[in-house]
Amino acid sequence: MKKLSKVSLLIALGFAGVAASVPACAQLVSAAYLKQYNEATDYAPLLAAALQDFSSGGEFYARQIIGECRLVRAQSEQWKKKAAEANQDAPESPRAKAIALLGARCENISDAQLQGTLVSSERTGGVPDPLIVAEQDIIQKVRHTSAAPRERARLAGPDRTLEPGKRILIKLPKELQDPLFIGRLTRKWQLADTETSKPRVVYTYLRGSFRPGAEEVVGAAARLVPCEMGLVCDEREFSVAMPCASTGKCDGSREGALLRIFQSRDKDFDNALSTAKELAQSIRDEEGSRLLVLW
């Protein structure tokens, strides 16, 4: 029997630990990476492991880390300057803590890693990342359907509209229900049209056993779904820490940020919270949760 490499052994141990400590995430192909991402104060070890093993979600997590650290590396000095100008640079201030946290996670990742080519078939053995494959499959389905003559006529004809037209239902198996991946799929994202090179905005929504409400409320609920699915969404989470570092508007969690947005709108806030829980439960309960793609 061949000996496991050091990286493979660490990943295997990571999965064993997750199985014991995070039952809700035990079926995820990316469970080990999710656990490390939630706990990371330094992204360098996680990035090194992820680049060696795409088969367990490594490419997806490597791209997540590189995307975050590119932004941090480009903006951190400006953040510090603005914090000083706003008298928010005291070491114990929430803004200074956020800047320090984001900087520490990325400081041991080299500029070459941030600027270089991510994929290396030699390092990964040619095994694709199932999360990346799933996303590419969605993109291909969107492109295939949007290329249909009837759809092109709808977009170009006299009755053309900016309202979403075509809809595709795509299953999201339990092993791919990674909270960061779900977060990526449940927000607006641009898809380049291969024939015209013009970007199109694609909207994706998770659907389950819940009654859709106002778009703003459902969109807010979708933002909280990853928190219900295993992502730690306190003040350390990137989407919470980054605006704190950038603008000084600091929240204790994603839910806290949502509460600030829905000031004096308790009913909408409560609706968003309950919808997020229903969405997350429906994802966990279904063998293959449905993802509705609109454009």
C-alpha positions in Angstrom: 0.0 0.0 0.0 1.3 3.4 -1.0 2.0 5.8 1.8 -0.2 8.9 2.0 1.5 12.2 1.3 1.7 14.7 4.1 -1.0 16.9 2.5 -3.3 13.9 1.8 -2.9 12.7 5.4 -3.7 16.2 6.8 -6.8 16.4 4.6 -7.9 12.9 5.6 -7.5 13.8 9.3 -9.4 17.0 8.7 -12.4 15.1 7.3 -12.3 12.8 10.3 -12.4 15.7 12.7 -15.2 17.4 10.8 -17.3 14.2 10.8 -17.1 14.2 14.6 -17.6 17.9 15.3 -19.8 19.2 12.4 -22.5 16.6 11.6 -24.4 19.0 9.4 -21.5 19.4 7.0 -20.3 15.7 7.2 -21.5 14.9 3.7 -19.8 17.8 2.0 -17.0 17.1 -0.4 -15.4 20.3 0.9 -16.1 19.7 4.6 -12.4 19.8 5.7 -11.8 23.1 3.8 -14.9 24.7 5.2 -13.7 23.9 8.7 -10.3 25.3 8.1 -11.7 28.4 6.4 -14.0 29.1 9.3 -11.1 29.0 11.8 -8.3 30.5 9.7 -6.1 33.3 11.0 -3.5 32.6 8.3 -4.7 31.5 4.9 -1.3 30.2 3.7 -1.6 26.6 5.0 -5.2 26.3 3.7 -4.2 27.6 0.3 -1.2 25.3 0.1 -3.4 22.3 0.9 -6.2 23.4 -1.5 -3.8 23.7 -4.4 -2.7 20.1 -3.9 -6.2 18.6 -3.9 -8.9 19.9 -6.2 -11.0 16.8 -5.8 -12.3 17.9 -2.5 -13.2 21.5 -3.4 -9.6 22.8 -3.3 -9.8 24.9 -6.5 -13.0 26.6 -5.3 -11.5 27.4 -1.9 -8.2 28.5 -3.5 -10.0 30.9 -5.7 -12.0 32.2 -2.7 -8.8 32.9 -0.8 -6.9 34.4 -3.7 -9.9 36.7 -4.5 -10.1 37.9 -0.9 -6.3 38.4 -0.6 -6.0 40.3 -3.8 -8.5 42.8 -2.5 -6.9 43.0 0.9 -3.4 43.4 -0.6 -4.6 46.2 -2.9 -6.7 48.1 -0.3 -5.2 47.6 3.1 -3.0 50.7 3.1 -5.9 52.8 2.0 -8.0 51.3 4.7 -5.4 52.2 7.4 -5.2 55.7 6.1 -8.9 56.2 6.2 -9.2 54.7 9.6 -6.5 57.1 10.9 -8.4 60.1 9.4 -11.6 59.0 11.0 -9.9 58.4 14.4 -10.8 54.7 14.1 -7.2 53.3 14.2 -6.9 52.6 17.9 -5.8 48.9 18.2 -8.9 47.9 20.1 -11.4 49.6 17.7 -13.6 47.3 15.6 -12.2 48.9 12.4 -8.6 48.4 13.4 -9.3 44.8 14.4 -10.9 44.1 11.1 -8.0 45.6 9.1 -5.5 43.6 11.2 -7.5 40.3 10.9 -7.7 40.6 7.1 -4.1 41.5 6.7 -2.9 38.7 8.9 -4.8 36.1 6.9 -3.1 37.2 3.7 0.4 38.4 4.8 2.0 35.0 4.2 0.6 34.5 0.7 3.1 35.8 -1.8 2.5 38.2 -4.6 3.4 35.5 -7.0 0.6 33.3 -5.7 -1.9 36.1 -6.0 -0.8 36.9 -9.6 0.1 33.4 -10.9 -1.8 30.7 -12.6 -4.0 28.8 -10.2 -4.5 25.5 -11.9 -1.6 23.0 -12.2 -2.5 19.6 -13.5 0.8 18.2 -12.1 -0.2 19.2 -8.6 -3.8 18.1 -8.8 -3.3 14.9 -10.8 -5.9 16.1 -13.3 -8.8 15.5 -10.9 -11.4 18.3 -11.3 -13.0 20.2 -8.4 -16.7 19.1 -8.2 -17.8 22.6 -7.1 -16.1 24.2 -10.1 -17.5 21.5 -12.4 -21.0 22.2 -11.0 -20.7 25.9 -11.6 -19.4 25.4 -15.1 -22.3 23.0 -15.8 -24.8 25.8 -14.8 -23.0 28.3 -17.0 -23.1 25.8 -20.0 -26.9 25.2 -19.4 -27.5 29.0 -19.3 -25.5 29.5 -22.5 -27.1 26.6 -24.3 -30.6 27.8 -23.5 -29.9 31.5 -24.1 -28.6 30.6 -27.6 -31.9 29.2 -28.6 -33.6 31.1 -31.5 -36.7 31.9 -29.5 -34.7 33.3 -26.6 -32.6 35.5 -28.9 -35.8 36.7 -30.6 -37.2 37.6 -27.2 -34.1 39.6 -26.2 -33.8 41.4 -29.6 -37.4 41.8 -30.7 -39.8 44.8 -30.3 -41.2 43.3 -27.0 -37.7 42.9 -25.4 -37.6 43.4 -21.7 -35.1 43.6 -18.9 -37.3 41.3 -16.8 -36.0 37.7 -16.3 -37.3 35.4 -19.0 -35.9 31.9 -19.2 -35.7 29.7 -16.2 -33.7 26.6 -15.5 -34.1 24.3 -12.5 -30.8 22.7 -11.5 -30.4 20.1 -8.7 -27.9 20.8 -6.0 -26.9 17.4 -4.4 -26.1 17.2 -0.7 -22.4 16.7 -1.3 -22.2 20.0 -3.1 -24.2 22.1 -0.6 -21.1 24.0 0.6 -22.2 27.3 2.2 -19.7 29.4 0.3 -20.7 27.8 -3.0 -24.4 28.4 -2.2 -23.5 32.0 -1.4 -21.8 32.3 -4.8 -24.8 30.9 -6.6 -27.5 33.0 -4.8 -26.3 36.4 -5.9 -26.3 38.2 -9.2 -23.3 37.4 -11.3 -22.2 38.3 -14.8 -21.9 35.8 -17.6 -20.2 36.9 -20.8 -22.1 36.2 -24.0 -19.7 34.1 -26.2 -21.1 35.5 -29.4 -21.3 39.2 -28.6 -18.8 39.5 -25.7 -21.3 41.6 -23.8 -21.9 40.6 -20.2 -25.3 39.4 -19.1 -26.6 39.5 -15.5 -27.7 36.1 -14.2 -29.9 35.8 -11.2 -30.0 32.6 -9.2 -32.4 31.8 -6.4 -32.6 28.7 -4.1 -36.2 27.4 -4.0 -37.7 25.1 -1.4 -40.8 24.7 0.6 -41.3 28.4 1.3 -43.5 31.2 -0.1 -41.4 33.8 -2.0 -41.9 37.3 -0.6 -40.6 40.6 -1.8 -37.4 40.3 -3.8 -35.4 42.3 -1.3 -36.5 40.1 1.6 -35.7 36.9 -0.3 -32.4 38.3 -1.4 -31.5 39.1 2.2 -32.6 35.6 3.3 -30.4 34.1 0.6 -27.5 36.0 2.1 -28.1 34.4 5.5 -28.5 30.8 4.1 -24.8 30.1 4.1 -24.7 31.0 7.9 -27.5 28.3 8.4 -25.5 25.8 6.4 -22.2 25.9 8.4 -20.4 29.2 7.5 -19.4 31.1 10.6 -20.9 34.5 9.9 -19.6 36.6 12.9 -17.4 39.7 12.7 -14.5 37.6 11.4 -16.3 36.5 8.2 -14.9 38.2 5.1 -18.2 39.8 4.0 -18.6 41.3 7.5 -15.0 42.3 8.2 -14.3 43.8 4.7 -16.9 46.6 4.8 -15.8 47.3 8.4 -12.2 47.8 7.4 -13.2 49.7 4.3 -15.9 52.1 5.6 -15.9 51.9 9.4 -19.4 50.5 9.4 -18.8 47.5 11.6 -21.3 44.8 12.4 -21.0 41.8 14.7 -22.4 39.4 12.0 -24.2 39.1 8.7 -27.4 39.1 10.7 -26.3 42.3 12.4 -25.6 43.9 9.0 -29.0 42.9 7.8 -30.6 44.4 11.0 -28.9 47.7 10.2 -30.2 47.6 6.6 -33.8 46.9 7.8 -33.9 49.6 10.4 -37.5 50.2 11.6 -38.7 47.4 9.4 -39.1 44.6 12.0 -41.6 42.7 9.9 -39.3 42.5 6.9 -36.3 41.6 9.1 -38.2 38.8 10.8 -39.5 37.6 7.4 -35.9 37.4 6.1 -34.7 35.5 9.1 -37.5 32.9 9.0 -37.2 32.6 5.2 -33.5 31.9 5.5 -34.1 29.1 8.0 -36.8 27.6 5.7 -34.5 27.8 2.7 -31.7 26.1 4.6 -33.9 23.4 6.0 -35.4 22.7 2.5 -31.8 22.4 1.1 -30.8 19.9 3.8 -34.0 17.9 3.5 -34.1 17.4 -0.2 -32.0 14.8 -1.9 -31.2 17.3 -4.6 -32.2 20.9 -3.8 -33.4 23.0 -6.7 -31.5 26.0 -8.0 -33.6 28.4 -10.1 -31.5 30.3 -12.7 -33.1 33.5 -14.2 -31.8 35.9 -16.8 
